[in-house]
Amino acid sequence: MRIEEIRQMSIVEMEQVLEDKLEAMQNLKFQHATHQLDNPLSIRLIRRDIARLKTVLNELTKKQTTDELVETNK
């Protein structure tokens, strides 16, 4: 998942995708622990997608917070 794709999503969509990715990560870790995982690289890819999603969500929440502070100080 590319960062441009993530930035085009709404916050609700990002949260839903993040939840799905976290669940997928949990399943991959379980498969890895039981030696059933065919491609260990998939864990890294999911982890990076999760990091991208969390980064964009954090940026949006910080932007909303600063916008609210600016409006209240006017």
C-alpha positions as a Markdown table, in Angstrom:
| # | Residue | x | y | z |
|---|---|---|---|---|
| 1 | Met | 0.0 | 0.0 | 0.0 |
| 2 | Arg | 1.5 | 3.3 | -1.1 |
| 3 | Ile | 1.4 | 6.5 | 1.0 |
| 4 | Glu | -0.5 | 8.3 | -1.7 |
| 5 | Glu | -3.3 | 5.7 | -1.5 |
| 6 | Ile | -3.4 | 6.1 | 2.2 |
| 7 | Arg | -3.7 | 9.9 | 2.1 |
| 8 | Gln | -6.7 | 9.6 | -0.3 |
| 9 | Met | -8.6 | 7.6 | 2.3 |
| 10 | Ser | -11.0 | 9.0 | 4.9 |
| 11 | Ile | -10.1 | 8.6 | 8.6 |
| 12 | Val | -12.7 | 5.9 | 9.0 |
| 13 | Glu | -11.4 | 4.0 | 6.1 |
| 14 | Met | -7.8 | 4.3 | 7.4 |
| 15 | Glu | -8.9 | 3.0 | 10.8 |
| 16 | Gln | -10.7 | 0.0 | 9.2 |
| 17 | Val | -7.7 | -0.9 | 7.1 |
| 18 | Leu | -5.4 | -0.5 | 10.1 |
| 19 | Glu | -7.6 | -2.9 | 12.1 |
| 20 | Asp | -7.5 | -5.4 | 9.2 |
| 21 | Lys | -3.7 | -5.1 | 8.9 |
| 22 | Leu | -3.3 | -5.6 | 12.6 |
| 23 | Glu | -5.4 | -8.8 | 12.4 |
| 24 | Ala | -3.4 | -10.0 | 9.4 |
| 25 | Met | -0.2 | -9.3 | 11.3 |
| 26 | Gln | -1.4 | -11.4 | 14.2 |
| 27 | Asn | -2.3 | -14.3 | 11.9 |
| 28 | Leu | 1.1 | -14.1 | 10.2 |
| 29 | Lys | 3.0 | -14.2 | 13.5 |
| 30 | Phe | 1.0 | -17.2 | 14.5 |
| 31 | Gln | 1.7 | -19.0 | 11.2 |
| 32 | His | 5.4 | -18.1 | 11.6 |
| 33 | Ala | 5.5 | -19.5 | 15.1 |
| 34 | Thr | 4.0 | -22.8 | 14.0 |
| 35 | His | 6.4 | -22.9 | 10.9 |
| 36 | Gln | 3.5 | -22.7 | 8.4 |
| 37 | Leu | 4.4 | -19.3 | 6.9 |
| 38 | Asp | 5.6 | -19.6 | 3.3 |
| 39 | Asn | 6.8 | -16.1 | 2.9 |
| 40 | Pro | 8.3 | -14.5 | 6.0 |
| 41 | Leu | 8.8 | -11.2 | 4.0 |
| 42 | Ser | 5.0 | -10.7 | 4.2 |
| 43 | Ile | 5.4 | -9.9 | 8.0 |
| 44 | Arg | 7.7 | -7.0 | 7.1 |
| 45 | Leu | 5.4 | -5.7 | 4.4 |
| 46 | Ile | 2.4 | -5.7 | 6.7 |
| 47 | Arg | 4.4 | -4.1 | 9.5 |
| 48 | Arg | 5.4 | -1.3 | 7.2 |
| 49 | Asp | 1.8 | -0.8 | 6.0 |
| 50 | Ile | 0.7 | -0.5 | 9.6 |
| 51 | Ala | 3.4 | 2.1 | 10.3 |
| 52 | Arg | 2.4 | 4.1 | 7.2 |
| 53 | Leu | -1.3 | 4.1 | 8.3 |
| 54 | Lys | -0.4 | 5.1 | 11.9 |
| 55 | Thr | 1.8 | 7.9 | 10.6 |
| 56 | Val | -0.9 | 9.4 | 8.4 |
| 57 | Leu | -3.5 | 9.1 | 11.1 |
| 58 | Asn | -1.2 | 10.8 | 13.6 |
| 59 | Glu | -0.5 | 13.6 | 11.2 |
| 60 | Leu | -4.2 | 14.1 | 10.6 |
| 61 | Thr | -5.1 | 14.2 | 14.3 |
| 62 | Lys | -2.2 | 16.6 | 15.1 |
| 63 | Lys | -3.4 | 18.9 | 12.2 |
| 64 | Gln | -7.0 | 18.8 | 13.6 |
| 65 | Thr | -5.8 | 19.6 | 17.1 |
| 66 | Thr | -3.7 | 22.5 | 16.0 |
| 67 | Asp | -6.6 | 23.8 | 13.8 |
| 68 | Glu | -8.9 | 23.7 | 16.8 |
| 69 | Leu | -6.4 | 25.5 | 19.0 |
| 70 | Val | -5.9 | 28.2 | 16.4 |
| 71 | Glu | -9.7 | 28.7 | 16.2 |
| 72 | Thr | -10.2 | 28.9 | 19.9 |
| 73 | Asn | -7.4 | 31.5 | 20.3 |
| 74 | Lys | -9.0 | 33.9 | 17.8 |
